[in-house]
Structures are given as structure tokens and as C-alpha cells.
Amino acid sequence: MWNQDVNVLALKKVQQALHRPIAALQILMAWVTASGRALSSKPKFRFRGCLLAHHDPPRNFATHFIPASVDDKNLITVFDNPQSTFRSSPFPVTGLFGHPTLTQPAALISLADATVVRAQLLTNRILRSRESRDEMLKVVKNLDRLSDMLCGVIDLAELVRNAHPDRLWVDAANTAYETLCEFMNVLNTHVWSERGVLKATLRPEAYQTALIFWRDFEKSGIDLPPADRNKFVSLSSDILVLGRQFLEGANAPRAPAAIKSLQLQAQFTQRDLLIYPGSMQAQMIMRSAPEEANSSTPDQIEVLETLLRKRAELAQLVGRESFAHMTLDDKMAKTPDNVYNFLDALMKHTRPFARRALHTLSQRKQAHHGLAALPIIQAWDRDFYCPPEPPAPPIPLPPLTLGTVFMALSRLFQHLYGISLRPATSVSGEVWSNDVHKLEVVDQDKGIIGWIYADLLARRGKASGAAHYTVRCSRRTDDDDQYRDGTVEGMELRIQESEEFEAVKRHRLPNQEGVFQLPLVVLLCEFPRPSVVKGPTILEWHEVLTLFHEMGHAMHSMIGRTEYQNVAGTRCATDFVELPSILMEHFLNSPKVLSLFALEDSTSRQIGNHHSDPCQAIDTYSQILLAAVDQVYHSPAVLDSPFDSTAELAKLHDTRGLIPHVPGTSFQTQFGHLFGYGATYYSYLFDRAIASRVWRNVFSNDPLDRETGEKYKREVLRWGGGRDPWQMVSSLLEEPGLAAGDVEAMREVGMWKIEDDVGQPGRH
């Protein structure tokens, strides 16, 4: 139904928890090992391209033309000139990301070993914190430091595993990754008992961070007796194996012959060749293709259902009613009942739009077959009568080069936040490919606040899809103290190696108190390569949407300035993290924003009529049903005997769906999101609804207004995960009733309109 990068999806929660190294470590290791790929902060995944459906009233396109600055022209030169700006040298001048020691693969392994030594010292300190009130008050800070110490290397290794073209570096990154994950597994054997720290007087951000740690401790079975802890470890290991098997099955090719026949049928129909509309051959192909493509073996179904049972047992072992209850208690939704209230309200709101869309499809099918009455739309009709159409901008635009899009992004950020993107030269050894371009993120008051490394061009061996990697999070560091008690003789050089790695990351910003570790992110895409013959990379409109989406995540990382890396930028609740990125896509609806793509003043243009895709509402409704299936599959019902995942899916389609379930099909074994997004698949719909509301109520009248941008920074972006997201949304929208985040708030969000979204089931 949608293009899915399941390996990335499988780590949505993994990486969120991975940056809290003490948390649910056996589960984390299961998820990490089960997937061949992870994203270092909040991993992104893509659905198919999105269609624009709602636009501002006609306005003059050229009203907000901005004369090109030096940085604007430099951005175009850097990204559109096929000649590399990478400064090559036969010998590395520095190491990866400017770390002097990381000039060869072995150095990454050495750094991992050094990090383990230093992390063990900090672990011992935390375990002895009860001996001193002063140390108790530092527990949250030290847990965050421990998390940052480990993840600073793990995240770097993760990026290298997915982006570096040199196999030796990839192998070294795998070794470093496994070394640190093994150490994290050892940490899980400790009894972490810092419950008392929550009773201390903490500032809101510190309290929120402490709360996150403690919830994770509880989910990892911190209070279980030894026998139950052994069972916890056993269940986690089972989930590891089952998860890997489930993802392998979900990614397996499905009935290529039937799908090919379906494609041929469509071609022949258009050309009046061998197979004609309504013929026996056509009907057999149309009916058999979805059944074959969406069928499952008994073993595949058994793997999924066993995985669901093991998750339910794990949740009940730590005192939760279900896996959904365990997963949701630290999300905006809080409980499965709240998710159902959101989905019920959204379903009720979306159903009329989807029914009208089905009526349109029925009319198409009627005309296609020359029928006297309107036929019923079946599951196999959706793709045939809604042929994919490439997304298009709302107004005619000249070809958009990669440099032009980055120029527009920089101009937009200047308007909203007083922040611009400035090209910087990478020296030999700093980046992993001459495709990579380094950008300084410059605040007009504070100077450089972070860096973005853009690795955007397709090349052999590179991870597919679009992704935002947080290699380094923001964190306040001037209150870190030196601690070497318990140092093993001969380990001084190891400790020094780790300390020097961290020292490179520290900076003092003008007009800001304290010393901070500045964020560093990498954007990975696979856009067409430029060449001297063909010229610069020209982006399709769906690729522009992708880049705006990923840059929404990047700016969240840049602006999310917190004292704790555990809540910095995109390290926030799963059902909140997509809000900034989806909101960025909405800006492409505005003619004022589109005017920023112009390098020179141009003729005024009017927005043309752009009609909604009739299938968008159908797809949204289908997403709602899948989110509901996800809740059913992670409810206590999976422990009832017998539990039949296929019957539950059919029941939901037949009672609440608009298109009848096809007997003999079992799509659930292809729904890879059930592993990485278990019990939280509603999140993208949820953030789509909030983003639509924020766009209409906050930005749409004047999307380039600095005061509005500053309000968005102040109320949302700067907090990362250090503030209750309901309070952020409530303050931004000036709707106090949302602040409680209760069942009424969830139902209210469900009633917000999302059909005019730029994002159909979109990109993450």
C-alpha cells in the first residue's frame, strides 16, 4: 500500500531509547540487532510522494523577492557546481567531523574502547551516589553525561555504517557499535535505584529528564526479583529473534507474476489489445493480484502472533496491562483509550470525505466497464482507478536545482528565526565522501549554533531513502566536573582519549551563558548526481518536499537548546517529533515562500487551481484503520486463546472500513511498522492533524513573519523534549484546553481537519 523503509521504522523507538543507555537495555539490544540500519536520533522514513491539496488565495508571486546575498550565491555554487568543493589531500588534515584522532578506521575502535573505560568510571560514581546528597543531586546530570558519552560514539558509528564508502571504515564502525552496545547490556545488570532524585528540587527541564530516566528504569524491570528479571531477559531475547524474522518476511518479494500481470492488463486496456475491460481475463487478474500479493504463509502469521504475545507478556511482567499501555505512558497519548478516542474522532471526521472519494472511483469504474449502475469498489480497484500522479508545485516554477532549494530554505529560516545557512569548506579527512557539503547554521545574534553535513547524492553502497542523523546533540557542558576516582592503573591514556574526543564538541556562544556542546546533524538523501554535461541536480517536487521535511528535523536539532542531551532537539515523544518536519512541508503551499526560490526578480504569477487527489481521503482512512489494527494487536486481547490476527484485521475492515476485506488475504505480515512502531502507528496522523492546525492558525496569514517564527521557537523548538508537548502545543495555538492532554484533548485533535495537508501518508 505504501513504500516503506521497514528497517528504519524498526528503530523509531529503539534510537529514542538508545540515547538513554540505562533504559530497557535488553529490549533495546533486541531491536538494534534485529535491524540492519538505524538513524541516530529520530530516524526518518518515507512513504510515497505527497500531493499538494490546499493553497492560499491567489497572491502575487514576486511580492517577497529578496536580492541574492553572498551566502545565497555561495549555496547555489556549492550545490549546483559539479566540481567538488572538498579540499583533497594525500594525507588527512583532520579526522571525521574535525576529531583529530579519527583519521583511520582503527581509531574508531580505539575510541569505543576508551569510551567504555570512562563510562565505567561514571557508572561507578552513579551507583555510589547515595553516599552523598551532593552526588544525589548530580545523578540526573551524570546519567545524561553517561548517555551522551556512549551515544556520541554510537551515533557517529551508526552514520559511518550507513554512509561511508570504505568497507574498512564500515567494519570498524560495526565493531565500535557492538562494543558499546555490549557495554550497555552489562549496565542492565545493575540495580539502578535513584528513585529519590525525583524528590529533589529540580528545575522543570531536569525534572522532565529525571522522569524520562525513571520511566525507562521501570520499563526495564528495575524492581523485579531475580527470577522475573531472568524471564525479562529471556522474553527480550525472544523478541529479538522474532522481530528479525518478522522484518525479513515483511520485506520479502510478493507475487511478482501477479503484479506484472496487473500492470500488463492496465497497458493492454489502454491500447485495446488482448485483454479488454470487463473480460474474464481482466477480472481474474484484478482479483488474483491483491490476494496473491497480500497473502501470508502460516509460518509468517505465527511469527507475528508469537511476537505480539511475547510483547504482551513482557509488559505484564513489569506491571502493565498491555504492551500498548507500557509504550504509551510517556507519549502525548498516555493511554490506549486516548488513542482510540483520537482515532474514532478522526475516523468520523474523515469518513464523509473518503465516501465521496469512493463514489468518484465508482464512477470511473462504471465508465471504464460501461455499466448501467455504480459498482462496488473492491480492494484491487484502488490502485487501478487512482493511478499515481507525480506531485506538482501549486504554481508553475522554473526547474529547481539543489542549490536553489537550499537558498530558499536559508531565506525562510532568516525570515522566521534570524538563522541562515552558510557554506563551509571541509578539509581532508573531515567528511567521508567528496559528495558531502558542510553548512554552518548561523544565528544573527549568537553566531554558529551548529553544523549540517549534507550527503544528498546517490552513490553505490549508500543507505537508501531520506534520513536525518543526529551525530551530536546539544548539551550544556560547563558544569561537567572531572572525575577519575577508581581509575585503573594504565588506563590514563584511554581516559584522556575519550576526554579529548568530547573537548572538540564544546563551544561558548556569544550572548549566551554557559558552554555548550553544539549540535551536528547529517542529512542523507539519494538525489540524482549533477554532471558537467547534464548540469546541476534538478529536484522533482516530491524531492523538494522531502528536503523541506528533513530540514524541519534538522532545525529542531539546531534550535532545541537544552542542558540535557537526552531531551535535546528531536529527542522527544514519538507522537510529537514529526510536528516540526510536517509543518515545514506546509510552507510550500505559500506563494510568499515560493517567491524565495527566485534568484532574480521575475514576472508576477498567480496561484492556479490545484484540485485535491480524490484518493487522498481513502488513503488517510486506510491509515486510520492500520493505526487501529496496531492498537488491537498490542492490547491484552493477544493473550486470549485463540487470537487470530487475520480475523481481527478482517473484522475491523468489515465493521469500520469502507472497502470490503478480501478473503484469503493477510496484509498484517507485510505491515513492518508493527515492529518499530508497535502501539504508536497513530503518531504520524496525530502530528499531521496538529501541523495542519498550526499552519492554518499560526503561520498561513504571513508565513514569513519574524514575530511568529520567534513565538514558534520560544514555545516549541527550543524545548526539544524538555517540556510537556501538550503545554507546547497549547501555548503555540493559544488553546488552554489542550494543556491537560486528556481524553478531551485527544478527541479535539481528532476532529481537526487534515485532508488539506500537503502530506498524504508522507515521509518521516
C-alpha positions in Angstrom: 0.0 0.0 0.0 2.8 2.4 0.8 6.5 2.3 0.1 8.2 1.6 3.5 11.7 1.5 4.7 10.9 -1.0 7.4 14.5 -1.2 8.8 14.3 2.5 9.6 10.9 2.1 11.0 12.0 -0.7 13.2 14.3 1.7 15.1 12.0 4.6 15.6 11.7 3.6 19.3 15.0 1.9 19.5 17.0 5.0 18.9 14.7 7.1 21.1 15.6 4.8 23.9 19.1 4.1 22.9 20.1 7.6 23.9 19.0 6.7 27.4 21.6 3.9 28.0 20.2 2.6 31.2 16.8 2.1 29.8 15.2 -1.2 28.9 18.6 -2.3 27.6 17.7 -5.9 26.8 14.8 -4.7 24.7 17.0 -2.1 23.0 19.6 -4.7 22.1 16.9 -6.9 20.6 15.6 -4.1 18.4 19.0 -2.8 17.5 20.3 -6.3 16.5 17.1 -7.1 14.6 17.5 -4.2 12.2 20.3 -3.7 9.8 20.0 0.1 9.9 19.2 2.8 12.4 19.0 6.5 12.5 20.9 8.2 15.2 18.3 10.5 16.6 14.8 10.3 15.3 15.0 8.2 12.3 13.1 9.2 9.2 11.2 7.0 6.8 9.4 7.7 3.6 6.0 6.9 2.2 5.3 7.7 -1.4 5.4 11.3 -2.7 2.8 13.7 -1.3 0.3 15.7 -3.3 -0.5 19.4 -2.7 -4.1 19.9 -2.0 -4.7 23.2 -0.2 -3.3 26.6 -1.0 -3.6 30.2 -0.1 -5.9 32.6 -2.1 -4.3 34.0 -5.3 -1.4 36.4 -4.5 1.4 38.0 -6.3 4.3 35.5 -6.6 7.0 38.1 -6.7 6.0 40.3 -3.8 8.6 39.0 -1.5 11.6 38.8 -3.8 14.9 39.1 -1.9 18.1 40.3 -3.6 20.6 37.4 -3.5 23.1 37.7 -0.7 26.7 36.4 -0.9 25.7 33.3 1.1 22.7 32.7 -1.2 25.0 32.7 -4.2 27.5 30.5 -2.4 24.8 27.9 -1.7 23.9 27.8 -5.3 27.6 27.5 -6.3 28.3 24.7 -3.8 25.3 22.5 -4.6 25.0 23.2 -8.3 28.6 23.2 -9.4 29.6 19.7 -10.4 33.1 20.5 -9.3 33.7 19.4 -5.7 34.4 22.0 -3.0 36.1 19.2 -1.0 39.7 20.1 -0.2 41.5 16.9 -1.1 44.9 15.9 0.3 47.0 12.7 0.1 47.2 12.8 3.9 44.2 13.6 6.2 44.4 17.1 7.8 41.9 16.1 10.5 39.6 13.2 11.3 35.9 12.7 10.9 33.8 15.7 11.9 37.0 17.5 12.9 38.1 15.0 15.6 41.9 14.9 15.1 42.3 11.2 16.0 39.6 9.8 13.7 41.9 9.6 10.6 41.8 5.8 10.2 39.3 3.0 10.9 41.2 1.6 13.8 40.9 4.9 15.6 37.1 4.4 15.8 37.6 1.1 17.5 40.1 2.6 19.9 37.7 5.4 20.8 35.0 2.9 21.6 37.3 1.0 23.9 38.3 4.3 25.6 34.7 5.3 26.0 33.9 2.1 27.8 36.7 2.7 30.3 35.5 6.2 31.1 31.8 5.3 31.1 32.6 2.6 33.7 34.0 5.2 36.0 30.9 7.4 35.6 28.7 4.3 36.2 30.5 3.5 39.4 30.1 7.1 40.5 26.3 7.0 39.9 26.0 3.7 41.7 27.6 5.3 44.8 25.5 8.4 44.7 23.6 7.5 47.8 26.7 8.2 49.8 26.4 11.9 49.4 23.4 14.3 49.0 25.6 16.4 46.6 26.1 13.3 44.4 22.4 12.5 44.6 21.6 15.9 43.2 24.0 15.3 40.3 22.5 11.9 39.4 20.3 13.3 36.6 23.2 15.3 35.1 25.6 12.3 35.4 23.1 9.9 33.8 22.7 12.3 30.9 26.5 12.6 30.7 26.8 8.8 30.6 24.1 8.7 27.9 25.9 11.3 25.8 29.3 9.7 26.3 28.1 6.4 24.9 25.8 7.8 22.2 28.3 10.3 21.0 30.3 7.4 19.6 27.4 5.1 18.8 25.7 7.8 16.7 28.9 8.5 14.9 29.4 4.8 14.2 25.9 4.5 13.0 26.4 7.2 10.5 29.6 5.6 9.3 27.9 2.3 8.9 25.3 3.7 6.6 27.2 6.4 4.7 30.9 5.6 4.4 32.0 4.2 1.1 35.1 2.5 2.6 34.4 -1.1 3.8 37.2 -0.9 6.3 35.5 2.1 8.0 32.2 0.3 7.9 33.7 -2.8 9.5 35.3 -0.6 12.2 32.0 1.2 12.8 30.3 -2.1 13.3 32.9 -3.2 15.8 32.7 0.1 17.7 28.9 -0.1 17.7 28.8 -3.6 19.0 31.4 -2.9 21.7 29.4 -0.1 23.2 26.1 -1.9 22.9 27.6 -4.8 24.7 28.7 -2.5 27.5 25.1 -1.1 27.6 23.9 -4.7 28.0 26.2 -5.0 31.0 24.7 -1.9 32.5 21.4 -3.6 32.6 22.7 -6.0 35.3 23.0 -3.1 37.7 20.2 -2.2 40.1 19.6 1.5 39.5 17.8 2.9 42.5 17.8 6.6 42.1 14.1 7.0 42.8 14.9 9.5 45.5 16.3 12.0 43.0 12.8 12.8 41.8 12.0 14.1 45.3 14.8 16.6 45.0 14.2 20.2 44.0 14.7 20.2 40.2 14.1 22.7 37.5 11.4 21.7 35.0 13.8 20.5 32.4 15.8 18.5 34.9 12.6 17.1 36.4 11.4 16.1 32.9 14.7 14.4 32.2 14.7 12.6 35.5 11.1 11.4 34.8 12.2 10.0 31.5 15.0 8.1 33.0 12.8 6.7 35.8 10.1 5.6 33.4 12.7 3.8 31.4 14.1 2.1 34.5 10.6 0.8 35.3 10.1 -0.5 31.8 13.4 -2.3 32.0 12.1 -4.2 35.1 14.3 -2.5 37.6 12.2 -3.7 40.6 11.7 -7.3 39.5 13.1 -10.1 41.7 15.9 -12.2 40.1 13.7 -14.9 38.6 11.4 -12.4 36.9 14.4 -10.5 35.7 15.7 -13.6 34.1 12.4 -14.1 32.4 12.5 -10.4 31.3 15.9 -11.1 29.6 14.5 -14.3 28.0 11.5 -12.6 26.6 13.6 -9.7 25.3 15.8 -12.3 23.5 12.8 -14.0 22.0 11.5 -10.6 20.8 14.9 -10.1 19.1 14.7 -13.3 17.1 11.0 -12.9 16.3 11.5 -9.3 15.3 14.2 -10.2 12.9 12.1 -13.0 11.3 9.1 -10.7 11.0 11.0 -8.0 9.2 12.6 -10.5 6.9 9.1 -11.8 6.0 7.7 -8.3 5.6 10.5 -7.3 3.2 10.2 -10.5 1.1 9.0 -10.1 -2.5 5.3 -10.8 -3.1 3.8 -12.4 -6.1 5.7 -10.6 -8.8 4.0 -12.5 -11.6 0.5 -11.4 -10.5 1.6 -7.8 -10.1 3.3 -7.9 -13.5 0.0 -9.3 -15.0 -1.9 -6.4 -13.4 0.5 -3.9 -15.0 0.1 -5.6 -18.4 -3.7 -5.6 -18.0 -3.6 -1.8 -17.5 -1.4 -1.3 -20.5 -3.5 -3.6 -22.7 -6.7 -1.9 -21.6 -5.4 1.4 -22.7 -4.4 0.1 -26.1 -7.5 -2.1 -26.8 -5.2 -5.1 -27.2 -5.6 -8.7 -26.0 -7.3 -8.0 -22.6 -10.3 -5.7 -22.6 -12.1 -4.1 -19.7 -14.6 -6.4 -18.0 -13.2 -9.5 -19.7 -12.8 -12.8 -17.8 -9.0 -12.4 -18.0 -9.1 -8.9 -16.7 -11.3 -9.8 -13.8 -9.2 -12.8 -12.8 -6.0 -10.7 -12.9 -7.6 -7.8 -10.9 -8.9 -10.3 -8.3 -5.9 -12.6 -8.0 -3.2 -10.0 -7.8 -4.1 -8.4 -4.5 -4.9 -11.8 -3.0 -1.5 -13.2 -4.0 0.4 -10.1 -3.2 -1.2 -9.8 0.3 -1.2 -13.4 1.3 1.0 -14.9 4.0 2.3 -18.3 4.9 1.2 -19.9 8.2 4.8 -19.5 9.5 4.8 -15.8 8.8 1.5 -15.4 10.7 2.8 -17.5 13.5 5.9 -15.4 13.8 3.9 -12.2 14.1 1.4 -13.6 16.6 4.1 -15.0 18.7 5.9 -11.7 18.7 2.7 -9.9 19.8 2.2 -12.5 22.6 5.8 -12.1 23.9 5.4 -8.3 23.9 2.2 -8.6 25.9 3.9 -11.0 28.4 6.9 -8.6 28.8 4.5 -5.7 29.5 2.6 -7.7 32.1 5.8 -8.8 33.7 6.6 -5.2 34.5 3.1 -4.5 35.8 1.5 -3.1 32.7 -1.9 -4.2 31.3 -0.6 -4.5 27.8 2.3 -3.6 25.5 0.3 -0.5 24.4 -0.1 0.6 28.0 3.6 0.2 28.6 4.6 2.0 25.4 2.2 5.0 25.6 2.6 6.1 29.2 5.3 8.6 28.3 3.8 9.7 25.0 1.3 12.5 24.3 -1.5 10.0 24.1 -0.7 8.4 27.5 -3.2 5.5 27.2 -4.7 3.2 24.5 -8.1 4.6 25.4 -6.9 8.1 24.4 -5.5 6.8 21.1 -8.9 5.2 20.4 -10.7 8.4 21.1 -8.4 10.2 18.7 -8.8 7.6 16.0 -12.6 7.5 16.5 -12.9 11.3 16.1 -10.6 11.3 13.1 -12.4 8.4 11.5 -15.8 10.1 12.0 -14.4 13.3 10.5 -12.7 11.6 7.6 -15.4 9.1 6.6 -17.6 11.6 4.5 -14.5 12.7 2.5 -13.5 9.1 1.9 -17.0 8.1 0.9 -17.2 10.9 -1.7 -13.8 9.8 -3.0 -15.1 6.2 -3.3 -18.1 7.5 -5.2 -15.7 9.2 -7.7 -13.8 5.9 -8.1 -17.1 4.0 -8.6 -18.0 6.5 -11.4 -14.6 5.8 -13.0 -15.1 2.1 -12.8 -18.7 2.4 -14.2 -17.4 4.4 -17.2 -14.5 2.0 -17.6 -16.7 -1.1 -17.8 -19.7 0.6 -19.4 -22.0 -0.4 -16.6 -25.5 0.8 -16.1 -25.2 1.1 -12.3 -22.4 2.2 -10.0 -20.3 -0.8 -9.0 -18.8 -1.5 -5.6 -15.1 -0.5 -5.2 -13.0 -3.5 -4.2 -9.6 -3.6 -2.7 -7.9 -4.2 -6.1 -9.7 -1.2 -7.6 -7.9 1.5 -5.6 -4.6 1.5 -7.4 -6.1 0.9 -10.8 -8.6 3.8 -10.6 -6.2 6.1 -8.7 -3.1 5.9 -10.9 -0.1 7.5 -9.2 0.4 11.1 -10.3 3.7 12.9 -9.6 3.3 15.7 -7.0 3.5 19.2 -8.6 4.0 22.7 -7.1 0.9 24.8 -6.7 2.2 27.3 -9.3 4.5 27.0 -12.3 8.1 27.2 -11.2 11.3 27.1 -13.1 13.5 23.9 -12.7 14.5 23.8 -9.0 18.2 23.0 -8.6 19.5 21.6 -5.3 21.3 24.9 -4.7 18.1 26.9 -5.4 16.2 24.9 -2.8 18.9 25.4 -0.1 18.9 29.1 -0.9 15.1 29.2 -0.3 15.5 27.2 2.9 18.1 29.6 4.2 16.0 32.6 3.3 13.0 31.1 5.0 15.0 30.5 8.2 16.3 34.1 8.1 12.7 35.4 8.0 11.4 33.1 10.7 14.4 32.7 13.1 17.2 35.1 12.1 19.2 32.0 11.2 20.9 31.3 7.9 22.8 28.5 6.2 26.4 29.3 5.2 28.6 27.0 3.1 31.9 26.0 4.8 34.9 24.2 3.3 35.5 20.6 4.5 39.2 19.7 4.9 40.6 16.4 4.0 39.6 13.7 6.5 36.6 15.6 7.9 34.0 14.0 5.7 33.6 10.5 4.2 33.0 11.5 0.6 33.6 14.4 -1.8 29.8 14.5 -2.3 29.4 15.8 1.3 28.9 19.6 1.8 29.3 21.2 5.1 26.9 24.0 6.2 27.3 26.3 9.2 24.0 27.2 10.8 24.4 30.8 11.8 22.3 32.8 14.2 22.5 36.6 13.6 23.0 37.2 17.4 24.8 34.1 18.6 27.0 33.2 15.6 27.4 29.5 14.7 24.9 27.3 16.6 25.6 24.0 14.8 26.5 22.2 11.6 24.7 20.3 8.9 26.6 17.9 6.7 24.6 17.3 3.5 25.2 14.0 1.8 22.5 14.2 -0.7 23.6 12.4 -3.9 23.0 8.8 -4.9 26.1 6.5 -4.8 26.8 2.8 -4.7 26.6 1.2 -1.2 24.9 4.2 0.4 21.8 3.6 2.6 18.6 4.3 0.6 15.9 6.7 1.4 16.0 10.1 3.1 17.2 10.4 6.7 18.3 12.9 9.4 21.1 11.6 11.6 21.8 13.4 14.9 25.5 12.7 15.3 25.8 15.1 18.2 23.1 16.7 20.4 23.1 20.0 22.2 24.1 19.8 25.8 25.4 22.2 28.4 28.9 21.2 29.4 30.5 23.9 31.6 29.1 22.3 34.7 30.6 18.9 33.9 33.2 18.1 36.5 36.3 15.9 36.2 36.0 12.6 37.9 38.7 9.9 37.9 38.2 8.1 41.2 38.7 4.4 40.8 40.9 4.8 37.7 42.6 1.5 36.9 46.4 1.9 36.6 47.4 2.1 33.0 44.1 3.5 31.8 45.0 7.1 32.0 45.7 7.4 28.2 42.3 5.7 27.5 40.5 8.3 29.6 42.4 11.1 28.0 41.4 9.8 24.6 37.7 10.0 25.5 38.1 13.4 27.1 39.8 14.8 24.1 37.0 13.5 21.8 34.5 15.3 23.9 36.5 18.5 24.1 36.2 19.1 20.4 32.5 19.3 20.8 32.4 22.2 23.3 31.8 25.9 22.4 30.9 29.1 24.1 28.3 31.1 22.2 28.2 35.0 22.1 25.3 36.4 24.2 24.6 33.1 25.9 25.6 32.0 29.3 27.5 28.7 29.6 29.5 26.4 27.4 27.5 24.1 25.1 28.1 21.0 23.0 26.8 22.2 19.6 24.5 20.0 17.5 25.8 18.3 14.4 23.4 16.5 12.0 23.8 14.7 8.7 21.2 14.7 6.0 21.3 11.6 3.8 19.3 11.6 0.5 19.8 9.9 -2.9 19.1 12.7 -5.4 20.4 12.4 -9.0 24.0 13.3 -9.4 25.0 16.5 -11.2 27.5 16.4 -14.1 29.4 18.7 -16.3 27.3 17.5 -19.2 23.9 17.5 -17.7 24.5 20.3 -15.3 23.2 20.6 -11.7 20.8 18.3 -9.9 17.2 19.2 -10.7 14.7 18.1 -7.9 11.3 16.8 -8.6 8.6 18.4 -6.4 8.3 15.4 -4.2 12.1 15.7 -3.6 11.7 19.3 -2.6 9.0 18.2 -0.1 11.4 15.6 1.2 14.2 18.1 1.7 11.9 20.6 3.5 10.7 17.8 5.7 14.2 16.6 6.7 15.3 20.2 7.2 12.4 20.6 9.6 14.0 17.9 11.7 17.4 19.5 11.3 16.3 22.9 12.6 14.6 21.2 15.5 18.0 19.8 16.4 19.7 23.1 15.8 17.3 25.3 17.8 16.5 22.7 20.6 19.0 24.2 23.0 18.7 22.3 26.3 21.1 21.5 29.2 20.5 17.8 28.7 21.2 15.9 25.5 18.6 13.3 26.5 15.8 15.9 25.7 17.7 18.0 23.0 16.0 18.7 19.7 14.3 15.7 18.2 14.7 13.6 21.3 11.1 14.0 22.3 7.9 11.9 22.4 7.4 9.7 19.3 3.9 11.2 18.7 5.4 14.8 18.8 8.7 14.5 16.9 7.2 14.8 13.4 5.3 18.0 14.0 8.2 20.4 13.0 9.0 18.4 9.9 5.4 18.0 8.7 4.9 21.7 9.4 7.8 22.6 7.1 6.0 20.9 4.2 3.1 23.3 4.6 5.3 26.3 3.9 5.5 25.1 0.3 1.8 25.9 0.0 2.5 29.6 0.3 3.3 31.9 -2.7 5.3 34.1 -0.3 7.6 31.2 0.5 7.8 30.1 -3.1 9.0 33.6 -4.0 12.1 32.7 -2.0 13.2 30.3 -4.8 13.8 33.2 -7.2 17.4 34.3 -7.6 16.4 37.3 -9.7 13.1 39.3 -9.8 10.6 37.6 -12.1 7.2 38.2 -13.6 4.3 38.1 -11.2 2.4 34.9 -11.1 -0.9 33.9 -9.7 -1.6 30.6 -7.9 -3.5 28.3 -10.2 -6.3 26.0 -9.4 -5.0 22.8 -7.8 -7.5 20.1 -7.1 -7.3 17.5 -4.4 -6.5 14.0 -5.3 -9.7 12.0 -4.8 -7.7 9.1 -3.3 -6.1 11.1 -0.6 -9.1 10.7 1.8 -9.2 7.0 1.0 -5.5 6.7 1.9 -6.0 8.7 5.1 -8.9 6.5 6.1 -6.8 3.4 5.4 -4.1 4.8 7.7 -6.6 5.3 10.5 -7.6 1.6 10.1 -4.0 0.5 10.3 -3.4 2.6 13.4 -6.5 0.9 14.9 -5.1 -2.6 14.0 -1.9 -1.6 15.7 -3.7 -0.9 18.9 -5.7 -4.2 18.7 -2.5 -6.2 18.1 -0.9 -4.6 21.2 -3.9 -4.9 23.5 -4.4 -7.6 26.2 -6.5 -9.5 23.6 -3.4 -11.0 22.1 -3.1 -13.3 25.2 -6.6 -14.6 24.7 -6.8 -18.0 23.2 -7.3 -18.3 20.3 -6.1 -14.9 19.0 -6.3 -14.7 15.2 -4.6 -11.6 13.7 -6.2 -12.2 10.3 -9.7 -12.4 11.8 -9.1 -9.2 13.8 -7.9 -7.4 10.6 -10.9 -8.7 8.6 -13.3 -7.7 11.5 -12.0 -4.2 11.6 -12.3 -3.7 7.8 -15.8 -5.2 7.7 -17.1 -3.2 10.6 -15.3 0.1 10.2 -13.8 0.0 6.8 -15.1 1.4 3.5 -13.7 -1.2 1.2 -14.6 -4.9 2.0 -11.9 -7.2 3.2 -10.7 -9.7 0.6 -11.0 -13.3 1.9 -7.7 -15.1 1.8 -5.5 -12.0 2.3 -3.4 -11.3 5.4 -1.7 -8.0 4.9 -0.6 -7.8 8.5 2.6 -9.8 7.9 3.7 -7.0 5.4 2.9 -4.3 7.9 6.6 -3.9 9.1 5.6 -0.8 11.1 4.2 -3.2 13.7 7.7 -3.9 14.9 9.3 -0.5 15.0 6.1 1.4 15.6 4.3 -1.0 17.8 1.4 0.7 19.5 2.4 4.2 18.2 1.5 4.0 14.5 -1.2 6.6 15.1 1.7 9.2 15.6 2.0 10.4 12.1 -1.7 11.0 11.7 -1.7 12.7 15.0 1.2 15.1 14.1 -0.4 15.7 10.7 -3.5 17.0 12.4 -1.5 19.2 14.8 0.7 20.5 12.0 -2.3 21.4 9.8 -3.9 23.3 12.7 -0.6 25.1 13.5 -0.2 26.1 9.8 -3.7 27.5 9.5 -4.0 29.2 12.8 -0.4 30.4 13.3 1.5 30.7 10.0 -0.8 30.8 7.0 -1.6 34.5 7.0 2.0 35.6 7.0 4.4 32.6 6.9 7.5 34.9 6.8 6.7 36.9 9.9 9.6 37.0 12.3 7.5 37.5 15.4 5.5 34.4 14.6 8.7 32.4 14.0 10.2 33.6 17.3 7.0 32.5 19.0 7.3 29.1 17.5 11.0 28.9 18.6 10.1 30.1 22.1 7.1 27.8 22.6 8.2 24.7 20.8 11.5 24.3 19.1 13.9 25.4 21.9 12.5 22.9 24.4 13.2 19.7 22.5 11.7 17.0 24.8 12.3 19.1 27.9 8.7 20.3 28.3 5.4 18.6 28.2 4.4 18.6 24.4 0.8 19.3 25.3 1.9 22.5 27.0 3.9 23.5 23.9 1.0 22.9 21.5 -1.4 24.7 23.9 0.8 27.7 24.2 1.5 27.9 20.5 -2.1 27.6 19.4 -3.3 29.7 22.4 -5.8 26.9 23.3 -5.6 26.4 27.1 -7.9 23.5 27.0 -5.3 21.3 25.3 -2.7 21.7 28.1 -4.2 18.8 30.2 -3.5 16.3 27.4 -6.5 14.3 28.5 -9.1 12.3 26.6 -10.9 15.5 25.5 -7.7 16.9 24.1 -7.1 13.7 22.1 -10.6 13.8 20.8 -10.3 17.5 19.9 -7.2 16.8 17.8 -9.0 14.0 16.1 -11.6 16.5 14.9 -9.1 18.8 13.3 -9.0 18.8 9.5 -6.1 17.1 7.8 -7.5 16.5 4.4 -5.9 19.7 3.1 -2.5 18.5 4.2 0.4 18.7 1.8 1.4 15.3 3.2 -0.5 12.2 2.2 0.9 9.4 4.3 4.3 11.0 4.0 7.9 11.0 5.0 9.5 10.8 8.4 
